[in-house]
Amino acid sequence: MSDLTLRKYSSFGEMKADEYRYWQSWPVQERMDAVEEMIHSLETEGLGDGAGCTRTTKTFCPPSMPMALGT
């Protein structure tokens, strides 16, 4: 059973900073695996078609992501 914690943030910036710290706590390869899994899930459900993407190369470019990997 996983430990689920509910957090309340006073600002969007505070939430994003916490999310960034969370992703940075993962080893690089696990973060890359998570990205690949998200891409695969979006493609499987027909959401990874690049709609709204301005790049000309074939990339993962959804309108939004459930979790940011950091910028």
VMD Tcl script that draws the C-alpha trace (Angstrom):
set ca {
  {0.00 0.00 0.00}
  {1.34 3.40 -0.95}
  {1.40 6.39 1.35}
  {-1.03 9.01 0.02}
  {-0.62 12.49 1.40}
  {-2.97 15.39 0.80}
  {-1.24 18.76 0.64}
  {-2.78 22.22 0.61}
  {-0.82 25.01 -1.05}
  {-1.25 28.74 -0.61}
  {-0.16 29.48 -4.19}
  {0.28 27.85 -7.56}
  {4.00 28.70 -7.47}
  {4.41 26.88 -4.16}
  {2.67 23.81 -5.59}
  {4.86 23.83 -8.73}
  {8.03 24.20 -6.62}
  {7.02 21.18 -4.55}
  {6.19 19.23 -7.70}
  {9.60 20.13 -9.14}
  {11.37 18.95 -5.97}
  {9.38 15.70 -6.11}
  {10.43 14.95 -9.70}
  {14.04 15.93 -8.99}
  {14.12 13.39 -6.15}
  {13.71 10.59 -8.72}
  {16.79 9.14 -10.44}
  {17.19 10.42 -14.03}
  {16.40 7.06 -15.63}
  {13.18 6.70 -13.64}
  {12.11 10.20 -14.73}
  {12.80 9.30 -18.35}
  {10.83 6.07 -17.95}
  {7.90 8.05 -16.51}
  {7.97 10.43 -19.50}
  {7.97 7.48 -21.91}
  {5.03 5.95 -20.05}
  {3.08 9.24 -20.24}
  {3.82 9.54 -23.97}
  {2.73 5.96 -24.57}
  {-0.48 6.49 -22.57}
  {-1.34 9.66 -24.50}
  {-0.60 8.03 -27.87}
  {-2.66 4.95 -26.95}
  {-5.63 7.14 -26.10}
  {-5.21 9.25 -29.23}
  {-4.09 12.40 -27.41}
  {-0.45 12.45 -28.52}
  {-1.09 13.58 -32.11}
  {0.73 16.88 -31.64}
  {-2.43 18.99 -31.84}
  {-1.52 22.56 -31.09}
  {2.18 21.80 -31.35}
  {4.26 24.40 -33.20}
  {7.29 22.18 -33.73}
  {7.78 20.53 -37.10}
  {9.62 17.50 -35.75}
  {7.73 14.53 -34.33}
  {7.73 15.28 -30.60}
  {5.50 14.87 -27.60}
  {3.74 18.20 -27.38}
  {0.37 17.94 -25.59}
  {-1.62 21.01 -24.57}
  {-0.97 20.17 -20.92}
  {0.69 17.53 -18.79}
  {-0.65 16.13 -15.56}
  {2.75 16.55 -13.93}
  {5.59 18.79 -14.93}
  {9.09 17.40 -15.10}
  {10.73 20.71 -14.42}
  {11.92 23.50 -16.62}
}
mol new
graphics top color blue
foreach p $ca { graphics top sphere $p radius 0.5 }
foreach p [lrange $ca 0 end-1] q [lrange $ca 1 end] { graphics top cylinder $p $q radius 0.2 }
display resetview
